[in-house]
Amino acid sequence: MDWGLLFGAVNIIALIGWGLLFVARRGPLLHSTILYLGVTLLSAIYAAAFAGLLLTDGLGEGGFGSIADIRALFASDAGIVIGWTHYLAFDLFVGLWIAREADQRGFSRLAQVPVLALTLMAGPAGLLLWMLLRGRKKIRRG
C-alpha cells in the first residue's frame, strides 16, 4: 500500500467536501454529495485500510489499552493515515451537520464561517462553539 498516495487522496476528498460546504449553494443535492462522495467515501477508505491492516499486520505492538499502545499504533505510516482518515471523515460529517442546522436556524453564511473553520481545523472545538451558539436561534419552519 502506498500510504503517501492514500494520504494525499483522502486530503483532496476532504478539502473538496469542505470547499463545497463553504462556498457552494446548499440544498439537498449538495448535502447528499458531501455525505456520500465525501463522508461515506472517506469512511469506506478508512474501513478498508483498517481491515487490510488488521488482516495483514494486525495491530503490531499497538492497541487501545494505554497511551503507549496508542503511540505504537501511530508509529507507522499506516497508523497515521488510517487515524487521519478517521478524523477527516468525522470532522466533515460534523461540519455538514453544523451547516445544515445553521441554515435551518437562520444563521448567515458569514456567521457560520468561524464555526466551520474551527470544525475543519480542530473538530471538537468547532462542535463545542456550535453547541454554545445553536440555542440562540430556533429552527425555522418553512
C-alpha positions, -999 to +999 in steps of 0.1 A: +000+000+000+013+034-009+003+053+023+016+086+010-006+084-021-036+074+001-028+103+025-029+127-005-061+113-018-081+115+015-069+151+019-082+160-015-116+143-009-120+161+024-109+195+010-134+192-018-161+185+007-152+214+029-148+237-001-183+229-013-196+233+022-180+268+025-188+282-010-215+262-028-252+269-027-266+244-002-295+222-008-304+185-008-281+177-038-251+194-022-258+178+012-261+143-005-229+149-025-209+158+006-224+130+026-220+102+001-190+113-020-172+129+009-180+114+043-191+079+030-161+076+007-137+086+035-154+062+058-151+034+032-114+041+027-109+041+064-127+008+069-109-009+040-075+004+052-081-006+088-094-040+079-065-045+055-040-036+081-056-059+107-056-088+082-020-083+071-001-069+100-026-070+130-020-041+154+016-049+158+028-036+191-002-013+193-036-015+209-061+007+226-054+000+263-028+026+271-010+057+258+019+035+249-004+012+229-019+041+210+015+056+204+026+023+189-005+023+166+005+058+152+042+049+149+037+037+113+026+055+081-004+031+080-015+041+115-011+078+108-030+076+075-058+055+090-061+077+120-060+109+099-088+095+076-109+088+107-105+125+117-113+137+082-145+116+079-158+126+113-150+163+111-166+166+076-197+148+089-199+172+119-193+202+096-221+191+073-244+187+103-235+221+117-240+238+083-275+222+078-286+231+113-272+266+110-291+271+077-323+258+094-318+282+123-313+312+101-276+318+108-260+337+079-233+320+059-208+346+072-217+338+108-211+301+100-176+306+087-157+308+120-176+277+133-170+257+102-133+268+100-128+258+136-145+225+130-122+219+100-091+227+119-100+214+154-132+194+151-143+191+187-136+228+194-158+238+164-185+215+176-183+230+211-186+265+196-217+254+176-233+238+206-229+271+225-243+292+197-271+270+183-296+276+210-296+313+201-320+308+172-348+283+169-352+262+138-371+280+111-402+260+099-410+265+064 
